[in-house]
Amino acid sequence: MLKITKLTLILALGLLPFSLLAQKQLMFFQTDWGNQLPMDDFLTKVKADGYDGIEVWMPNSEEARANLKAGLKKHDLKVVFLNGTNRALPYEEALEAYEEGLRYILTWDPVKINNHTGNDFWTVEQNLEFLKIADQISKESGVPIIHETHRGRFSYTLPAAVSMLEVFPSLRYTLDISHWMVVHERLIGKTDSNLQKIMPAVDHIHARVGYAEGPQVNDPAAPEWKNAVEVHLEIWEEIIRNSKDETFTITTEFGPAPYMPTVPFSNVPIADQWAANVYIMNAIKARFSND
């Protein structure tokens, strides 16, 4: 006998799309920014702390690339690669190197490619050429190629990011809102009208907590940063819950010194970078623990 539940009836009547019933899956990546451990030790630690993968720049040497590839396979970890515009190169050379970097990364079968794209000193038209290249390669490959909101890049301010999205509607973002907190010298809340325009275009999050005077609080677990942490969590949660992606990717990206404040005259970090990243991962997980 078929048991007709309330949920079965709702589905049968077509009142609720099945896709809305699927639990949102979160995939967490750890940054290798500042890592001093041998690759295998680093990846062992990443796996032990519950991450699904890492986010890294492509290593420069063949040996380092081989170690990375072997380690990812050994520990069954995914990878998001970073790629960027080399602002030290002349424009045309930077454009060529950017495309070459993207095409090489694709041979590694990454989950996504996150780009530091363009230059805040270049024109909209110049920066747009990088976006067009990335969009074409993404469509050819089927791999999401996204662009990080970052100081020094085309997206260095919230209004600049909105303007570029209006010019290039297929643009997809990695949101690192900590940059905008310091650029605009205030905590930008999720109801901000400009941010509301950006949020539907976000496919990846860099989870670092900024504040009005800097891109990284010293320790997200400290009570004095409770409000700043909550503002960030609210933004991230709204983006994730409204994303069309069944699996949403997040990189925890608290950085090392000098991003991490240090004790004067010592250069000793005043908090633990790894602990900060694990803390913020668990704080995000907690927002979805009852789903």
KAMO-V710495 format. One record per residue. OMEGA is omega in degrees with one decimal (none if undefined). D_CENTER is the distance of its C-alpha to the mean C-alpha in whole Angstrom. Layout:
BEGIN
omega,d_center
OMEGA,D_CENTER
OMEGA,D_CENTER
END
This chain:
BEGIN
omega,d_center
179.5,48
179.3,45
-179.5,44
176.4,42
177.2,40
179.5,38
178.6,35
-179.1,37
-179.9,39
179.5,36
-178.1,35
-178.5,38
178.6,39
-177.1,35
-177.4,34
179.2,31
-177.9,29
-177.1,28
-179.3,24
-178.9,24
-178.1,25
178.6,23
178.9,21
178.6,17
178.1,16
177.1,12
-174.2,11
177.9,10
176.3,9
175.6,10
172.4,10
179.2,13
179.1,13
-177.8,17
177.1,18
-178.2,22
168.3,23
-172.2,24
-177.3,21
178.1,23
178.3,23
-178.2,20
174.7,19
180.0,22
177.5,20
-178.7,17
-177.0,19
-177.9,21
169.7,19
177.0,17
177.7,14
-178.1,14
-179.9,13
172.6,11
-172.3,9
163.9,11
177.9,13
178.5,16
-176.7,19
-173.9,22
177.6,25
-179.9,26
179.8,27
178.1,23
179.1,22
179.0,25
179.2,24
-178.4,20
-180.0,21
-178.6,24
178.1,22
178.6,19
-178.2,22
-174.3,24
178.6,22
-179.2,20
176.9,17
179.3,14
164.7,12
179.1,9
170.4,11
173.6,10
-176.5,13
172.3,14
178.1,17
-175.4,20
177.4,21
-179.0,24
168.8,25
-170.7,28
-175.9,26
178.3,27
178.2,27
179.8,23
-180.0,23
-179.6,24
179.0,22
179.2,19
179.1,20
179.0,22
179.3,19
-176.3,17
177.3,20
-179.4,20
-178.4,17
179.2,18
179.4,21
-179.7,19
179.7,18
173.7,14
178.8,12
170.6,10
-179.2,10
-172.7,7
163.8,10
-165.3,11
169.9,14
-172.3,17
-179.1,19
178.3,20
179.8,23
-180.0,24
174.8,25
-177.9,23
178.3,25
179.5,24
-178.4,20
179.4,21
176.6,22
179.5,19
179.7,17
178.0,20
-179.2,20
-179.4,17
179.6,18
-178.4,21
178.3,20
179.4,17
179.0,20
-171.2,22
-173.9,20
178.7,19
177.7,15
175.4,12
-167.9,12
-168.9,9
-172.1,9
172.3,7
-166.3,9
173.1,11
178.8,14
-179.0,17
-178.4,15
-174.9,17
-171.9,14
173.8,15
176.6,17
177.5,16
178.5,19
178.8,19
177.1,15
-178.7,18
-179.7,21
177.6,19
177.5,18
178.5,21
-174.5,22
-170.7,20
179.3,20
179.9,18
176.7,15
-171.7,11
155.3,8
-179.4,5
165.4,6
-172.3,6
177.5,10
178.7,11
-177.4,12
178.0,14
-178.5,16
178.4,18
-177.6,18
173.8,20
175.2,21
173.2,21
-178.9,19
-178.0,18
-175.6,18
-179.6,17
178.0,21
-172.1,20
177.8,22
179.1,19
178.1,16
177.8,18
-177.6,18
-169.3,14
179.0,13
-179.2,14
-176.8,13
179.8,9
-176.8,8
-178.6,4
165.2,3
-173.0,3
171.9,7
-175.7,9
175.8,13
177.9,14
-170.7,18
-177.0,20
180.0,21
-176.8,18
-178.6,15
172.6,15
-174.3,18
179.4,20
-176.4,19
179.4,18
-177.3,21
-174.8,23
-178.9,25
179.6,25
-176.5,21
-178.0,22
179.7,21
178.2,18
-178.4,17
178.3,18
178.8,17
-178.9,13
179.2,14
179.1,16
-178.5,13
-178.5,11
-178.8,14
178.4,15
-176.5,12
-176.6,12
-178.5,16
178.8,16
176.1,14
-179.5,16
177.0,15
175.4,16
-178.5,14
-175.8,10
-177.4,7
172.2,5
173.7,5
-167.2,8
166.2,8
-172.4,12
179.0,13
172.6,17
8.9,20
172.5,20
173.0,17
178.7,19
-176.7,22
175.2,25
-179.0,29
176.7,31
-175.9,33
-173.1,31
178.1,28
179.1,27
-177.6,24
175.9,25
-176.9,22
-178.3,21
-178.0,17
179.7,17
178.9,18
-179.7,16
177.8,13
179.2,15
-175.9,16
173.8,13
-178.8,12
177.4,16
176.6,16
178.2,14
-177.7,16
179.3,19
-176.5,18
-173.0,18
-178.0,21
-179.4,24
none,23
END
